[in-house]
Amino acid sequence: MNYTFDFEPVFAAWPTLVGGVIGTLKMSSLSMVFGLSLGIVFMLMRMSKQPALRTIAIGYIELIRNTPILVQVFFVFFGMPALGIRLSGEQAAILAMTLNCAAYAAEIVRGGVQSIRPGQIEAGRALGMHTLDIYRFVIFRPAIRAVYPALCSQFILMMLNSSLMSSVSAEELTYFAQTLDAQTFRSFEIYLTLGVIYLTLSQFFSIALGAIGRVYFSYPVK
């Protein structure tokens, strides 16, 4: 093997890679926040007594969960201009990731809500709690606690899937790595470093989100 390893171009490009990490975290965080919010809406529709709302929610969830996220971002970026909607690569990436996250979050949160025993809701009503307080403290907070690990895994998966957004020139970590590869032709060194960065990010957020969960959901289960 005559290949000579040279990581100097990678080290020289650290500011660019750090900018890519920031772009990845920005897109992933926004997509998770928007996706979770939209997912709760679809979860409520999915559990509604109105057949039309249930049908819309089920159709959306099944459509998103049974198609690749790469196809979804291609549809948003290349397909929606036919409807007169043109988005930048970053905007298309955030929208596609949000829509994807919403479908999975809806099912995750629905599982948590369905784990709440009806007696707990009745107890809240018996105590004279307002309907909003019942939803906040009796239903949603225990439900989120039950599914918090799954939501954390979804965030990490969303962050890793953001690497696919380079296909529409969204300026995130993989996009900058591909640009650097085209300039230096140091594919082995660049993609090895890229893998290490993603692994580090995944481990960091796994530990950090776990610590947040232990603090925020530290009250005892009844």
C-alpha positions as CSV (number, residue, x, y, z in Angstrom):
1,M,0.0,0.0,0.0
2,N,1.6,3.2,-1.2
3,Y,-0.9,5.6,0.3
4,T,0.6,8.3,2.5
5,F,-1.7,9.5,5.3
6,D,-1.8,13.2,5.7
7,F,-4.2,14.8,8.2
8,E,-2.8,18.3,7.7
9,P,-5.5,19.5,5.3
10,V,-8.1,18.3,7.9
11,F,-6.4,20.2,10.7
12,A,-6.1,23.3,8.5
13,A,-9.8,23.2,7.8
14,W,-11.0,22.9,11.4
15,P,-12.7,26.3,11.4
16,T,-14.7,25.2,8.4
17,L,-15.6,21.9,10.1
18,V,-16.6,23.7,13.3
19,G,-18.9,25.9,11.2
20,G,-20.4,22.6,9.8
21,V,-21.0,21.3,13.3
22,I,-22.8,24.5,14.2
23,G,-24.9,24.2,11.0
24,T,-25.8,20.6,11.8
25,L,-26.8,21.4,15.4
26,K,-28.8,24.4,14.2
27,M,-30.8,22.4,11.7
28,S,-31.2,19.4,14.0
29,S,-32.4,21.5,17.0
30,L,-34.9,23.6,15.0
31,S,-36.2,20.5,13.3
32,M,-36.7,18.7,16.6
33,V,-38.4,21.6,18.3
34,F,-40.7,22.3,15.4
35,G,-41.2,18.6,14.8
36,L,-42.1,17.8,18.4
37,S,-44.6,20.7,18.4
38,L,-46.2,19.5,15.1
39,G,-46.0,15.9,16.3
40,I,-48.1,16.8,19.4
41,V,-50.7,18.3,17.1
42,F,-50.9,15.2,14.9
43,M,-51.0,13.1,18.1
44,L,-54.1,14.9,19.2
45,M,-55.6,14.5,15.8
46,R,-54.7,10.8,15.8
47,M,-56.5,10.4,19.1
48,S,-59.4,12.6,18.2
49,K,-63.0,11.3,18.1
50,Q,-63.4,13.0,14.7
51,P,-62.9,10.4,11.9
52,A,-61.7,13.1,9.5
53,L,-58.9,14.3,11.8
54,R,-57.9,10.7,12.6
55,T,-57.7,9.8,8.9
56,I,-55.6,12.9,8.1
57,A,-53.2,12.2,11.0
58,I,-52.9,8.4,10.2
59,G,-52.4,9.1,6.5
60,Y,-49.7,11.7,7.2
61,I,-47.9,9.5,9.8
62,E,-47.9,6.4,7.5
63,L,-46.8,8.4,4.5
64,I,-43.8,9.9,6.3
65,R,-42.8,6.8,8.2
66,N,-42.8,4.6,5.1
67,T,-40.8,6.8,2.7
68,P,-37.1,7.6,2.9
69,I,-36.2,11.0,4.4
70,L,-33.9,11.6,1.3
71,V,-37.0,11.3,-1.0
72,Q,-38.8,13.7,1.3
73,V,-36.1,16.4,1.1
74,F,-35.8,15.9,-2.6
75,F,-39.6,16.4,-2.9
76,V,-39.4,19.6,-0.8
77,F,-36.4,21.0,-2.7
78,F,-37.0,19.8,-6.2
79,G,-40.7,19.1,-6.3
80,M,-42.3,22.1,-4.5
81,P,-40.9,24.7,-7.0
82,A,-43.5,23.2,-9.4
83,L,-46.1,24.7,-7.0
84,G,-44.3,28.0,-6.9
85,I,-42.6,27.3,-3.6
86,R,-38.8,27.7,-3.8
87,L,-36.7,27.2,-0.7
88,S,-32.9,27.3,-0.1
89,G,-31.1,24.2,0.7
90,E,-31.1,25.0,4.5
91,Q,-34.8,25.9,4.5
92,A,-35.7,22.7,2.5
93,A,-33.6,20.6,4.9
94,I,-35.2,22.1,8.0
95,L,-38.7,21.7,6.6
96,A,-38.2,18.1,5.5
97,M,-36.6,17.1,8.8
98,T,-39.4,18.8,10.7
99,L,-42.1,16.9,8.8
100,N,-40.2,13.7,9.2
101,C,-39.6,14.2,12.9
102,A,-43.3,15.2,13.5
103,A,-44.5,11.8,12.3
104,Y,-42.2,9.8,14.6
105,A,-42.7,12.2,17.5
106,A,-46.5,11.9,17.1
107,E,-46.4,8.1,17.6
108,I,-43.8,8.3,20.4
109,V,-45.8,10.8,22.4
110,R,-49.1,8.9,21.7
111,G,-47.5,5.9,23.3
112,G,-46.7,8.0,26.4
113,V,-50.2,9.5,26.6
114,Q,-51.8,6.1,26.3
115,S,-49.7,4.9,29.2
116,I,-51.5,7.3,31.6
117,R,-54.1,5.5,33.6
118,P,-57.6,7.0,33.3
119,G,-57.8,7.1,37.1
120,Q,-55.1,9.7,37.2
121,I,-57.1,12.0,35.0
122,E,-60.2,11.4,37.1
123,A,-58.2,12.2,40.2
124,G,-57.1,15.5,38.7
125,R,-60.7,16.4,38.0
126,A,-61.8,15.4,41.5
127,L,-59.2,17.8,42.9
128,G,-60.7,20.6,40.9
129,M,-57.8,21.0,38.5
130,H,-58.3,23.2,35.4
131,T,-58.4,21.2,32.1
132,L,-55.1,22.9,31.0
133,D,-53.4,21.9,34.2
134,I,-54.6,18.4,33.8
135,Y,-53.1,18.2,30.3
136,R,-49.8,19.8,31.5
137,F,-49.2,18.0,34.8
138,V,-51.3,14.9,34.7
139,I,-51.1,13.8,31.1
140,F,-48.2,15.4,29.2
141,R,-45.5,15.7,31.8
142,P,-45.7,12.0,32.9
143,A,-46.2,11.0,29.2
144,I,-43.1,12.9,28.2
145,R,-41.2,11.3,31.1
146,A,-42.2,7.9,29.9
147,V,-41.0,8.4,26.3
148,Y,-38.1,10.8,27.0
149,P,-35.4,8.2,26.1
150,A,-37.2,7.6,22.8
151,L,-37.4,11.3,22.1
152,C,-33.7,11.7,22.9
153,S,-32.9,8.8,20.5
154,Q,-35.0,10.5,17.9
155,F,-33.0,13.7,18.3
156,I,-29.7,11.9,17.9
157,L,-31.1,10.1,14.8
158,M,-32.3,13.4,13.4
159,M,-28.8,14.8,13.9
160,L,-27.2,11.9,12.1
161,N,-29.8,12.1,9.3
162,S,-28.9,15.7,8.7
163,S,-25.9,14.4,6.9
164,L,-28.2,13.5,4.0
165,M,-29.1,17.2,3.7
166,S,-25.8,17.8,1.9
167,S,-27.5,16.4,-1.1
168,V,-29.5,19.7,-1.5
169,S,-26.4,21.8,-0.6
170,A,-27.6,22.5,3.0
171,E,-24.5,23.9,4.7
172,E,-24.0,21.3,7.4
173,L,-21.0,19.2,8.5
174,T,-21.1,16.6,5.7
175,Y,-21.5,19.3,3.0
176,F,-18.4,21.0,4.2
177,A,-16.5,17.7,4.4
178,Q,-17.5,16.9,0.8
179,T,-16.3,20.4,-0.3
180,L,-13.0,19.8,1.5
181,D,-12.7,16.4,-0.1
182,A,-13.2,17.9,-3.6
183,Q,-10.4,20.4,-2.8
184,T,-7.8,18.1,-1.2
185,F,-8.7,14.6,-2.4
186,R,-8.0,13.3,1.1
187,S,-11.1,11.2,1.3
188,F,-9.8,8.7,3.9
189,E,-8.7,11.3,6.4
190,I,-11.7,13.6,5.9
191,Y,-14.4,10.9,6.3
192,L,-12.6,9.2,9.1
193,T,-12.6,12.6,10.9
194,L,-16.2,13.1,9.9
195,G,-17.2,9.8,11.5
196,V,-15.3,10.6,14.7
197,I,-17.1,14.0,14.9
198,Y,-20.5,12.4,14.5
199,L,-19.7,9.7,17.0
200,T,-18.5,12.4,19.5
201,L,-21.6,14.4,19.0
202,S,-23.9,11.4,19.5
203,Q,-22.1,10.4,22.7
204,F,-22.1,13.9,24.0
205,F,-25.8,14.4,23.5
206,S,-26.7,11.0,24.8
207,I,-24.9,11.8,28.1
208,A,-26.2,15.4,28.2
209,L,-29.8,14.6,27.5
210,G,-29.7,11.7,29.9
211,A,-28.4,14.1,32.6
212,I,-31.2,16.6,31.8
213,G,-33.8,13.8,32.1
214,R,-32.5,12.7,35.5
215,V,-32.8,16.3,36.8
216,Y,-36.1,17.3,35.2
217,F,-37.9,14.0,35.7
218,S,-36.4,13.2,39.1
219,Y,-39.7,13.1,41.0
220,P,-40.8,9.6,42.1
221,V,-43.3,7.5,40.1
222,K,-46.6,6.8,41.8
